[in-house]
Amino acid sequence: MLDALHRDVTWATLEQGMRGLSRREQAIAVNVDNVNTPGYKRHEIDFKTGLREALAGSGNRTQLSSQLRGSESREFVIDTESFNNDLNGVDIEHEMKLLAETSIDRATNYSLMQKKLRTYKMVMRDGR
């Protein structure tokens, strides 16, 4: 089963998605933690671009799975207009919206991973 998961493009995509979502949650937490820090510029994580680029690559399924696992999340420092007089670029409402979206994405990703594992278990049990 582990070998099949290793070659599975869907599993690799979900796995990297979870890593990216985790990094995004960390960035949001740091942003929220620094909401009152003068001059702080918010950070943002983009992992979807790396996944799209890896999925657009060519090669067999094992190569594609490896490319997906090697895809990078990119961290950006966002230089936006400040939302208050201390030149802080964090809008707490925006961060809470992103956190809610990320939480929904994580729950969806987790659900898809569970379904994938159930499918593999069923195949192993029934020998299909």
N, C-alpha and C positions, 0 to 999 in steps of 0.2 A: 504494500500500500504506500509506503513512504517513497519508493521509487516512482510509482505512478503519480503521486502528488508533486514530486520534484519536476516531472516533465509536463505537468498540467499547466497550461497557459492561464486558464481561468484562476486557478489557485494562486499562481505567482502574481497575477494582477491584484487579487484580493489581499494577498499578503503585503505587497508593497503599498496598497491603498491604506491598510491599517497602520503601517509605519508612517506614512505621510500624514494621516489624520492625527496620529499621536504627536508628531512634531508640530502640527498646526495647533493642537490644544496647548502644547507647551508654550508656543509663541504667544498665544492669546493670554495665557496665565501671566506671562512676563509683562505683556502690555498692560493688563489690568493692574498688576502689582505696581506698575510705574505710572499710573494715571495722574499722580500728584508730583511726579519728578520733573522739575523745571528742565526744559530743553530736550526731554526724551522724545525720540522718534520711534514710532511703532514698527514692529517687525511683522512680516507676513511670510508664510510658507507656501510655495507652489510645488506640488508634487505631481499634479495632473499632467503638466506639460511633459515631464520626463516619462511618465507612463505612456502617453500618446505617442511620443517619439519612439519608444521601445516597441510598442505594438505595431507601428508603421514599418519597422524593420523587416527584413526578409530572413529566411532561414527555416530550418525545421522546428518542430515544436520544442525540442530540448534546447536548441539555441535561443529560441524566442523566450523561453522561461528564464534562461540565464540572463538574457538582456534585460528582462523585466526586473529580476532580482538585483541587477546592477544599476538600475535607474536611480537617479539622484533627486532628492528634494532640494529645491533652491530656496534659500532664505533671502529676503529682501528687507532693507531698511526703507521705510516709506517716508519720504520727506513731504509731508502735507502741511497745509496751513494749520496753525495752532488753533485749538478750540477754546483756549483761554489766554490770559495775559502772560503766562510763564513759558510760552512757546512750546507747550507740550502738544504732541500730535495724536494723542489717544482720545477717541470719542467712546466713552464707556457703553453707550447704547449700541454703537456699531460692533464693538467687541462682544457684547452679549448676544447680538444677532448672529455673529460668526460662530460663537460657541454653540448656540442652539443648532445651527445648520450642521456643524461638525459632529455634534452628538447624534443627530439624525442619520448622517452619513455613516458614522461608526456603527450604529445599531443595524442599519441596512446591510453593511458589509459583513458584520458578525453573523447575521441571519443567513446570508448567502454562503458563508464559510460552513456554518452548521449543516445546511442542506447538502453542500458538496461532500462533507464527511459522511453524512447519512447515506448518500448514494454509493460512496466507496465501500462502506460497511455492508450495505445490502448486496453489492456485487460480490464481495468476498464471502459473505455468508451463503448466498444462493448459488455462487459459482457461475454467474452470468458473464 
